[in-house]
Structure formats: structure tokens, C-alpha cells
Amino acid sequence: MEPLANYNRLKALNLKLDMSRGKPSPEQLDLSLPLLAISDYKDDTGVDARNYSNLEGIPEARRFFAELQGVAVNECLVGGNSSLELMYHTVELLRNTYGKGKWLCPVPGYDRHFRVTEVLGYELISVPMTAEGPDMDEVERLARDPEVRGIWCVPKYSNPDGYTYSGEVCKRLANMSAAPGFTVIWDNAYGWHHIAAKGDELPNFTALCKAAGNPDRAVAFCSTSKITFGGAGVAAVSSSEANINALVKYFTAMTIGFDKLNQLRHVRFLKNEGGLAAHMEKHRAILAPKFQKVLDVFAANLPPEVAEWTKPNGGYFISLYLNAGKAAKTVQLCKEAGVILTPAGAAYPYGKDPEDRHIRVAPTYPSSDDLQTAAELLCVAASL
Ligand SMILES: Cc1ncc(COP(=O)(O)O)c(C=O)c1O
């Protein structure tokens, strides 16, 4: 069918679909419902998790996340439901210690990361992403500026490209010269979220920084937001013992402790790294066909002169790259036909994609049928 006729046909369906944010679907949330039922509230040391204490997290939760993140227990703090909140306060503490300055932002990247450093007063500097991670020649060049205080990294199945950093990029980030206090926010939000049967491998960045003589450089985060519940999971941060102690001291002014009951029921449910891997296989069974569906619709409808896109082995997103100047108009056409996408430019500092090429596609939340229709509409709008 001719694209305009096809667009009008889809528009006439009065669609109301949302592919804007990477949320787990209701079916995925249901996988973790059994964790809500617990009747014994004592942690491993006999402390009642319902009461105040243990700002750094209950012992079994610290052991669980330390194992996942490949650090010692005293190098790990377990917090509330949001890793983004832990990142916000970590950057706030860095700003209070070293002052405002510039922050490196691999692009396209996670809009909420960029917003954290923006509202905390940093100047955002874009660095191009490659399939191996950020362009390290550029990172090393920019970090010679003593005003550069840190970099955002989503090292595995990056948001939004789905790329995993190579061993070489990880080593260079750990070893490169930078101003004192230069911090790599290592947001491993999708570390266990494989889509392909064989997932990508990521080196232990905290260990690399230690070996490079920069033990305080890596501050690594993760959460169960896309493992158990998007709004009611558990988040953790790992780093050198000195950094964790500084965070504990900082958080002491803010809270008496995080939700330990949620920590306890999460550890009882997920148990250990093996238990987590088995649980993630259930997510993979739901998500792999959804990702494949979008990729199939793109392959069938988008010729190479119109678009190219990423084919991730994991994570929550696909990046669609159109010809320069076409992304915002395509998103607008989709909106007018009832399909909401992430605003064009959202994955760039200050919400501005200088080439107006990139659209972030989030296939996790819609049902399979809705996904098919939404992806078809996106292809028609891009072709128009
Ligand atoms: C890269 C990345 N980090 C962090 C988050 C938010 O994590 P949390 O729910 O733990 O705050 C997201 C959510 O989309 C994300 O994509």
C-alpha cells in the first residue's frame, strides 16, 4: 500500500498505544508476586527487619548484591527502591566535595541521567557512543580538562542502543588520567537482562579500577526494578569501602534506614545469583518474542535508505536511526495517529539531538498485537 494511504488506514483505527518508556509489562510484574508473602521478619542476625537499624542494608541483602556486583560485602550498600535516587545523591555528594564542573554524557544515553547532572549544576558534554562503548579517544581527550568531574555509563545493554562495553573500553576507563575525584557512574541497570540465548559478558569494572590504582573511581549501581517490580524493587551501590562509608555518612542525615522488609523478601525470593538467573529466563521468554517482532517489522518495512537500527542481545530498548532531520516529525506523525513514543531528542543532553535522527523504541510494555501495530505505524511514519 502507498505510505500515505497506509498511514490514514492506521490512523482511522483510533489507536491508543504507548511505546515511550521501558516499563515491565503486567505479565512480567506477575512473575514476582510470590515475593510479597512473608511471615518471618527477622534477618540472618535475628534483627527485626520491620524496625529501624542497618542503614547500609540487612546482611543477607548486602551479601546478595555484593555477589552480583563482584565486590566484598563492606563495599556494597543496599538502599530503597530506586538506583536513580542513589545515583542522584552520589552525584550530589561529589558536587559538595569537588564543586560543580563538566560531566561527560555518552550519546544517545538515558535522559534521566542527564537530568540529574543538569539539575545539580553540571555542564553536560556529549561523547559519541560506539558499539564498543563511548568513544574512548574522545573521553581521554576531554578528561584532560580538570573541570571534568565524571561520566555516565550504562555498560551492559546500554539505554537506548543496547550495546555492551568491550573489555578494552572498560580497561581504558579504569586506567585513563583524569582530575582527582573523577567518577565513573557505572549503572548496570540491565546487567542480567538478556534477550539473546547467549548474553554479553562485562568485566568487573570495580576490580579493574582497583587494579589500576583508582579504587574510588568506580561507583556501580543496580536494582531489581526490571527484575521484580518497577516501582517497588531494591537498589544497591558498590564502590571502594571509603566511598561506601562516605555515602553511609551522607545518607545518615537523610534517613534512618531504607525499606529492609523489602530487602528481606527480595533476597528470600531471588536467593542468589543462580536464583536470579533462573528468574531472568522467565523474563527472557516474555521479552525475546517482543523484541523479535519489532525487528521483523522494521526489516520488512524500512529500507536501508530510510533507517538503520540496533539489534541488542539484552536490555529494554532498540535505537532507530532515521535520516538527519526526520526523527521529530516521525514521532509527531505517530502521536497524531495514537502511538506515543519517547520525544525525539530525549536521549541527548538538554533534550536536543543535533542531527534529529534518533528514536528510542521500548518494546517491553505493550502486548504483542499492539506492538505489531505500533511498529508498523512507526515504519509508515518514517517512510512518509
Ligand atoms: C539505565 C537506567 N538506569 C536506571 C533506571 C532506573 O532505575 P531505578 O528504577 O532503579 O531507579 C533506568 C530505568 O529505566 C535505566 O534505564
The ligand as an ORCA input file, in Angstrom:
! r2SCAN-3c Opt
* xyz 0 1
  C      19.903      2.992     32.622
  C      18.874      3.084     33.681
  N      19.244      3.332     34.944
  C      18.351      3.448     35.939
  C      16.999      3.315     35.695
  C      16.041      3.486     36.823
  O      16.345      2.551     37.780
  P      15.623      2.533     39.201
  O      14.233      2.086     38.998
  O      16.447      1.555     39.990
  O      15.718      3.925     39.765
  C      16.562      3.049     34.392
  C      15.115      2.942     34.113
  O      14.647      2.988     33.021
  C      17.518      2.937     33.365
  O      17.159      2.717     32.093
*
